[in-house]
Amino acid sequence: MEKKILVAFDDSENAMRGVEFISKSFTPDHKITLFSVIPDTAAACEIFSPELTPYFFSQQEIFCSMQDKKTQLVNDALQKAKEILTGAGFKEAEISTKVENQKKGIARDIIDEAMSGYDIVVIGRRGLSAIKEFLLGSVSQKVIHAAGDFSVVLVN
């Protein structure tokens, strides 16, 4: 039975482990969407305020180019992920990629996408220590807690 699988994806090793898990654990008759949310640094780039620290102001151009660099890293990782999946027998036509700029927050954007008709969300665990995870939370924790109409597979 065909399922729609959403892979919360970035350029991290954890995300790539999620792709490798799918390639080994699911049959190739599923539809896979590799979904990336690019953090919004553009808003900070448009701030021209005298209150900005002189250091930030002097480095603003470099900081603002981070979103372009992050997008390129994600696109390169997406290509590698597609190669892993097609190498495992998944049809290229059944693998899609979706890259969006952050709207509400990375976890909330993943949840919103998942609620648009996916059966399963695969997400890599970030690897925070137990204390940091308790205090700060993580994207994977937030997605797990919000799951209602979809299942979540957390890949270590």
Steps between C-alpha positions, in 0.01 A plus 500: 500500500643833390565756772601863476816555702630843597867518586590803711829576330796732529867462423580311823621145554183435702280583202709280272463213750124545461534457124720192546242357744226541238716342229550190719166478682229598251405346169545714189125532438470799735498867406781691668522876553827642625390817680737775611430817690767766460542715814404862442810715521371744240296693756815589692671604178246775442559664838690825466491640848754709689450265793671218312833419650786627286626144459166370367467799273849442357425129450140539383573413136668173600216416738243573231669269250449210744149431374630460144780271622257294712268462200790377286610249767145368529464470122827303480383271783161454331673381184702247701183383680321446169796294378483281813128443452517427126796269569271309738237457227270796563374652175624850435145606408386401853767712673434871529683780674351805661708784642325787676612801694402492865151638561393421857796303632679195371303247707165673435572517126580126494180426692292715263647318200445160663135582565446565129457130427803295607476164675846496657762759596860385524724730699854468630574554866727800546704348777459754778592387847203401714528820705527731199213318330285538812577870534507605135293239326586391150332499164451123518345521848259771388395300194446186709286686752287660228443181300134424469398381157841366405757262646852614582813290461792643698831380360800493731 
